[in-house]
Amino acid sequence: MAENIDDYLQQGIHGQKQTKPDERRKFLGSLRERVIIALKQHQMREDGIYPQVEEALKANSKAHLYLNGNMSYSYLSKYIKLASGYKVEYTIVTNKEHNSEIGLVLAYDYAIDKPEIFVERKTVKAEAKKAKKGGLFAKLFKRK
């Protein structure tokens, strides 16, 4: 009986006990085994949207998107708009005690154990946009 009272008091003071608290801090409240795709903060700060994330959002509309609230909203907004477009629920997670290196996590509420969750680099779609660049003078004075 004394253990139950002590546990009850500890939960009242510190909150519910969690499994793997370090892993939950790293993956913005989720667990590694539930993650479909993840981006690090420096990748979130890049121009454009990662096509791999868009494909994952499109294919997994029942998943939940977690965004790092310690980042500027300007970096998060493009992924929030994308998630809203595919009707994927999202949460901005702000942990004042720990700033995770991860900026975005798309995860289910059950284990899927995907072996590779981190996106290394953008695919060809993003690079094709850069090649199209041309200024006003390039349009006016085309070389023959």
C-alpha positions in Angstrom: 0.0 0.0 0.0 2.8 2.4 0.9 4.4 1.9 -2.6 1.2 2.8 -4.3 0.8 6.0 -2.4 4.4 6.9 -3.0 4.0 6.2 -6.8 0.9 8.2 -6.8 2.6 11.2 -5.2 5.6 10.9 -7.5 3.3 10.9 -10.5 1.5 14.0 -9.2 4.9 15.8 -8.8 6.8 14.7 -11.8 4.0 13.5 -14.2 3.4 10.1 -15.7 6.3 7.7 -15.9 7.4 7.2 -19.5 9.3 4.4 -21.3 12.5 5.5 -22.9 12.4 9.2 -21.9 15.7 10.0 -23.7 14.5 8.5 -26.9 11.2 10.4 -26.6 13.1 13.7 -26.1 15.2 13.0 -29.2 12.3 12.1 -31.4 10.0 15.0 -30.3 7.8 12.9 -28.1 7.7 9.7 -30.2 9.8 6.6 -30.2 12.3 5.5 -32.9 10.4 2.4 -33.7 7.3 4.5 -34.7 9.1 6.9 -37.0 8.4 6.9 -40.8 10.7 9.7 -41.8 12.8 12.4 -39.9 14.7 15.5 -40.8 17.4 17.2 -38.8 17.2 20.9 -38.0 19.8 22.0 -40.5 17.8 20.3 -43.3 14.6 22.1 -42.2 16.5 25.4 -42.6 17.2 24.7 -46.3 15.2 26.3 -49.1 12.3 24.3 -50.4 10.7 21.2 -49.2 12.2 17.7 -49.2 10.3 15.6 -51.8 10.8 12.5 -49.6 8.8 14.2 -46.8 6.0 15.1 -49.2 5.8 11.5 -50.5 5.7 10.2 -46.9 3.0 12.6 -46.0 1.0 11.6 -49.1 1.4 7.9 -48.4 0.8 8.0 -44.6 -2.2 10.3 -44.0 -3.0 8.5 -40.7 0.4 9.3 -39.2 1.2 12.3 -37.0 3.8 15.1 -37.8 5.9 16.4 -35.0 7.8 19.6 -35.5 10.5 21.0 -33.2 9.1 24.1 -31.5 12.6 25.4 -30.7 13.0 26.3 -34.3 11.8 29.5 -36.0 8.2 29.3 -37.3 9.3 30.4 -40.7 11.1 27.0 -41.1 8.2 25.0 -39.8 5.4 26.8 -41.8 6.2 25.2 -45.2 5.8 21.7 -43.6 2.7 22.7 -41.7 1.1 23.9 -45.0 2.1 20.6 -46.6 0.7 18.5 -43.8 -2.6 20.5 -43.9 -2.8 19.9 -47.6 -2.6 16.1 -47.1 -4.8 16.2 -44.0 -2.1 15.0 -41.7 -2.4 16.1 -38.1 0.7 17.9 -36.7 2.0 19.1 -33.3 4.7 21.6 -32.6 6.7 20.2 -29.7 8.7 22.6 -27.5 10.9 21.2 -24.8 12.6 23.9 -22.9 15.1 21.5 -21.2 16.3 19.7 -24.3 16.7 21.0 -27.9 16.7 17.9 -30.1 18.9 17.9 -33.3 15.8 16.6 -35.1 13.5 19.2 -36.6 10.7 17.0 -38.1 9.3 13.6 -37.3 6.5 11.8 -39.1 5.4 8.8 -36.9 2.5 6.5 -36.2 1.2 5.7 -32.7 2.4 2.1 -33.0 5.7 0.4 -33.9 6.6 0.0 -37.6 10.4 -0.5 -37.2 11.5 1.1 -40.5 15.3 0.6 -40.8 16.2 3.9 -42.5 14.3 7.0 -41.3 16.7 9.9 -41.9 16.8 11.7 -45.2 20.3 12.2 -46.4 19.8 14.7 -49.3 17.1 16.0 -51.5 16.2 14.2 -54.7 16.4 15.5 -58.3 13.1 17.4 -58.0 14.7 20.1 -55.8 17.8 20.4 -58.0 15.7 20.9 -61.1 14.3 24.1 -59.7 17.8 25.5 -59.3 18.7 24.9 -63.0 15.7 26.9 -64.2 17.0 30.1 -62.6 17.4 33.0 -65.0 17.4 36.7 -64.4 15.6 39.5 -66.3 18.6 40.2 -68.5 18.9 36.5 -69.4 15.3 36.6 -70.7 15.8 39.8 -72.6 19.1 39.1 -74.2 19.0 35.5 -75.3 22.2 34.2 -76.8 22.0 32.9 -80.4 
